[in-house]
Structures are given as C-alpha cells and as structure tokens.
Amino acid sequence: MQTLAQTLSAQAVNASLTTLLLTLADTSKAISGAVRHGALAGVLGATEHENVQGETQKKLDVITNDMLKDALKADGHVRGLASEEEDYVVEVNAQGEYLVCFDPLDGSSNIDINSLVGTIFSVLPAPAGELNEQSFLQAGRKQVAAGYVLYGPSTMMALTTGKGTQFYTLDPDSQEFLLTDDNVQITPDTAEFAINMSNQRFWEAPMQTYIGDLLLGDIGPREQSFNMRWIAAMVGDVHRVLCRGGIFTYPTDNKNPNKPFKLRLMYEANPMALLVEQAGGKASTGYETILDIQPTAIHQRVAVILGSTNEVDTCLSYHGIDYSEEPSID
C-alpha cells in the first residue's frame, strides 16, 4: 500500500502543499492519541468557556485546537488560520502560501459518551497583501485541498486535492497513513438518509414533505423503503455517505430565528462538499450549490444537503430546484 506521502507525490502535488498536508496528518495522529486516552488523561468534560458560536467548549476542543495551531505555526507554509474555536483569524507566517480553516474536533458532544469524533480541514490559497478576515472569504471552489480525519475503531483520513477523493487508514504499527481506497465513489442512488428528526417541526415545508415521503416508504410516492441513520457528528455521517451512499442533511429551520442554519460554511460545509463532489456526489443548501457560495463571514452558517446525486436531485426538486441538467464540474 502507498503511504500518504507517496500518493501525494504520484498526484504531482507541489512540495509546499504536500508538506502542509503531512503536517495536518501528523497532528491528527497526535489528536487520535489524545482522543483514545480520553478519561485516562483527564481531558473529558467541559470548560467554563464558550466559543464564538456560543457553544460550551469541551476540554478536548481546546486541546486539539491548540495542537493544530502549534503545528501549523511551525509548518512554514501557512499564512493564516481560522478555527471554530477562534473568534478571529490568526496570522501565522507572513511568507506562507496557504490559509487553513478547520474544525479541530467535530462532534465534540460525542466525546463524553466515547462515540465518533473527527477533524475537518480546508486549505485555500493565501492572497497577496495584509491578512484579515476578507483574505479567507473565498468560494469553496478555490480550495486546493480538503479533508477530514475520523477517530473511530480505526483512524481514517478522507482527502482530496482536486484529483478525486481518497481514503487513508492509519496503520497502528508503522504510524503511517496508508492508501486504502484510491477512488472513492458515492453510489448515485440510495435508501438511507441522515437527519436530526427532533427538529422536524421546525423545518421548511419542502423538507417536511420530502422527509415525510421517505418515512411513508413503499406505501408512499417514493414506492420504496428508506432507513434513517444519525451519528450526530457530521464527519461520521459524511463518512458513511462516502462509504456506501446516502443523503445527509442539516436543513434550514426556525427553531431559533436568529440561527436558521447549523453548519459552518468555511470549515464544515465547504470541505465536505468538495470531498463529496470529487467522489461523484452533490452538495447544496437546497437553493444553491455549496461550493459556489461567496462567503460573507468566517463563521457563516449554511444549510446542507449532500450525498448520492440522484437522491440530492430528488430532494432539491421538492425545493423547486432542478439541478439534474446542471453540467458536472471536472
């Protein structure tokens, strides 16, 4: 099996981006160790602080955020970073060629129950000039790399540099990420959906009708039965979609009128959308393609509908959108 470094070399990824991706991979190995030590290391539980999202920070959220910050500062190729756990962008190296956006520990509500968590990252080119929040506000199609690391029974990385989506598995003996799937493909059809059903009464009418038809199964207009899956960590739910197809959605809702969307565009929706598109799937808000959104803020939130192409198209048809004729992006 090829190592991550060997695969990046075979893809002719340039040296500076390769170094950065290897830095992210090496840091994820350390994070994997911290996650696995869990209560033994006294890192579980919550701090007394909230992040910029108004969410209570878990101890491991803060620890993993600091691990990534320190590693990226030492990398030499990073101009600046943005994180779910940072109120503002952080300047790193004036000579750096890249910007990195990340969620250091997605699904942190799962930490204390020993369930799936992961790290999500997005790499953007650094524009010339002074570093500020505007430097980061680039559409998702500008990403030069995106991926996540899933800390589960095995530690796995999903990665794209724009040449398809690959899976790597961390070998516990050699501590190398080894290529285990060089061309991940999402099946176009599916009978699985992932959504937080507790919010059903707050959804917009199109999503209410769509999910209602799925629940009717073979006696409804879809004329087939569907299974629901929900891990409560985007990284886990998207990994399942990449592995065996499906549709994952966190749609618009009116539970809190001031926060109609849940997932963050820059370091959750954009990297996941690139991985999904590179694997032959689709990613939308219900009204526009995620990778085409022009960001307005680092911590901007959006609705997310992603996964198997035909099922996403069906969901979008309930929203009055027909993307079935949209040309594919190479």
N, C-alpha and C positions, 0 to 999 in steps of 0.2 A: 504493500500500500504506500502511496505517496504521502509525504508529510505536507503540512500546510505550506511551508517554505518552498518545497519542490513544486507544488501545484501553482503557486503564485508565479514562480519562475517560468513554468510551462505556459502560463497565460500571458507572459511578457508584461506583467505588472511592473511599473517602474520602481526603482530602488527605494525611493523615499516613501511611497505608499506601502510597499512591502514591509519596510521597517516599522511603519506605524501599525499595520495590521498585526504584525508579530508582537508588537508591544501590547496591543489590546488582547491578543490571545494569551500571552504570558500572564498578564494581570488577571485574566479570567481564571487561570489555573489557581492563582492565589485566592481569588474570591471563592472558587469552588471549595478550597480547603477550609476557608472561614465558615462557609455555609454548612459544610459537613461536620465541623466541630460543634456548631450550634450551642446548645445549653452547656456543653462541657467547657466552652470558652467564655461563658457568661456574656454572650453577645445578643441574646434574645431579649424581647421586650421592647418597650417604647421609651423614648427620651421625653424630656419636658418641653420639646420644641415642635413647631410646625414648619413645614416647608412653604415655599411661595404659593403652593396650591391650597394652603390652609389645611393640609393633611398632617396628622401626627407622625413625626418621623420615628421609624424603628431604629434601634441601635445599629443593626446591620446596614440600613440605608446609608447612615452617616459614615460608617466604617468603609463600605465599598466605594462610596463617593470619593473619600479621601484617597483610597488606594488608586483609583483611576486618575485622579488629579495629579498625584505624585508621579505616577508612571508617565503620563502624557507630558508633564513638565520636563521630565528627564529625556524624553524621546528626541527632541531637537527638530522635529518636522511639524509641530503643532503650533499654529499662530494663536489660536484661542479655543476655548471650550465653553459649552453650555450644558447644564445638567438640570434634571428635575429638582435636585436638592440645592441648587444655587439660585438666589434671587436674580442675579445679574450675570452677564457673560464674564468670563475670566480670561484675561490676557496671559499668554504662556510664553511665546518666543517670537520676537519681532521678525525673525527670519523664517518662520515656519510657513509651509506651503498649504497647510490644511486647517480646517475647522472641524472639531469633533463635537457632536451633540449626543448625549447618552442619558439613559435611564439606568442608574447603576444596579438597581435591584427591583425589577418589575415583579409585581405580585407579592409585595412585601407583607400584605395581610395574611399570606400563607405561611410566613416564617414560623410563627409560634405553633403551628399545627404540623410542621415538618412536611409541607406539601411543595409543589413545584414553584420555583422562582427562576429568574433569569436576568441577564444584562442585555440591553438593546443599544445599538450604536449606529450612528450615521456620520459619514465623512464627506465634507464639502470642500471645494477649492477655496482658498483664502483670497479675497480680492485685495488689490493694492490699496494703500492708504491706511488711515487710522482705523484701529479695531474698535468697533462698537456693536450694538445690537443689530444695526442695519446690515452689517457685514454678513450676518448669519441668515438673513431673511431671503433665502433663495428657494425657488421651487424645487420639489423633490427630484425632478429630472436632472438637476445639477449634481446630485450625489455621485461621487466617484466610487464609493463602496458603502455597503450597509450590511448589517448582520445582527445576530443575537447569539448568546451562549445560554443554553438551558442546563440548569443544575438539577438533574434528576437521578434515576438509577445509574445512568452514565452521564458524563458531561459531554454535551454535543454543541457544536457551532454550526449555524447556518450562515453562509456568506455569499455575497455577490459583489463582483467588481464590474458588472455590466456584461459579463460573459456567462450568463446562466446562473443558476443557484446551486451551490454545492453544500453537502453535509460533511462535517468532520467529527470524529469521535476521539475524545481524549483517552489515550492508552495509559492506564494507571501505572503500568510498569515503566515505560520509557518516558512518560510525561510529554509525549508528542501528540499534537492533533493530527490524526491520520484521515485521509480522504476515504469516506465510506459510501458516498453517492456523488458521482461527478456530474449528474444532470437531473436534478430534482424536477419532476413534472407533476403538476396538480391535475387530477382527473377532471374533465370538463363537466361531468355530471356527478351528482351526489345524493345521498339520502340522509345526510347528517347536517344539523345546524347547531350553532352555539350562540346563545343569547342569555342575558340575565332576565329570566322570566318574572322576577319580583317587581320589575319596572313596567310591566305590560300596560298597566292602566295609564301610564304617563306618556306612552309613545304617540307619535303622529298617526293619523288614520291609515295611511298607506302601509306602515309597518304593522299596525294592528291587524289589518286584513291579511297581509302576507303570512304572518305567523299563524293567524287563525286558520288559514287554509292548509298550512303544513300540519297543524295539530289534528285536522279532520282526517288526514291520512287518505287511505284508499276509498273512503266514502265521500271525500270532498272533491273539489275541482282539480286537484293535482293528481288524483287517482293513483296514489302510491303512499306508502307509509314512510314516515321520517323518524329518526332518532335524535334526541337532543343531548348534547354534551356541553359541560360548562366547568372549566378548571378554575376560573376566577383569577387567572394570570394570562395576560394577552400572549406572552411568549409561549406558554403551554398550549393554548388554543390554536395559535397560528402554526405551531409545530405540527399539531395533529392534522391541520389542513394541508400542510406541505407534504406530510407523510401519506395521507390516504384520501385527500379531497375533503370537501365540506364547505360550509359558509359560516363565517364568523362575523358577528355584527354587534356594535355598541351604538345604537341609533340615537337620533335626536330625541330628547324627552323634555317634559315640562315639570319634572319633579322639583327642580329648583330653577325658576325662570331666569335667574342670573347666571346659571351654568347649564345650558341646554345640551352641552356636549361633555363627554367624559375623557376621551383620549387625546393626548398631546400630539400635535402635528409634527413638530420638528424631530422629536426623539422617540416617538412610538409609531404614529401612522405612516410617516414618510419612509423610514427604513423597512417596515413591514410591507408596505405597498410595493417597494422596489423588489424585495425578495419574491413576493407573490407574482408580480408581472414577469419577472425573469424566469419563473417556473411555469409560465403559461396561464396564470390566473388573472383575475381582475380585482381592482380596489377602487372604491368610490365612497363618497359621502351619502349617496342616494340622489345627488343632484349634480355632482361634478367629480371628475377623476382626481383622486387624491394627489397624484404626482404633479398635476398641473396647477394646484392651488398656489397663489402668490401669498406667502406668509405675511402677517402684519405684526406679529409679536413672538418672542422666543417661546413663551409658554401657552401659545394659542392652542385651543382645543377644537376638535372637529368630530363629526360623526364618522363612523367607519363601517363599511360593508365590504368584505373581501373574501376571496376564495375561488371555488370552481366557477369557470367562466359562464357556463350555461345557467347555473343557479343564481349567480350575481345578476346576470341579464334579466332573469325572471323577476327577481326582487326589484330591480330598477324599473321594470315595466309597471309595477304597482305604484311607483312614484311618478309615472307619466314620462319616464325617460327610456328611450330606445337606443342602447349602445351596441346593439347586435351588428350594426353595419359599420361601426367605428373601425378604422384601419388599425392594425396591430402596430406596436412600436417595437422596432428591432433593438 
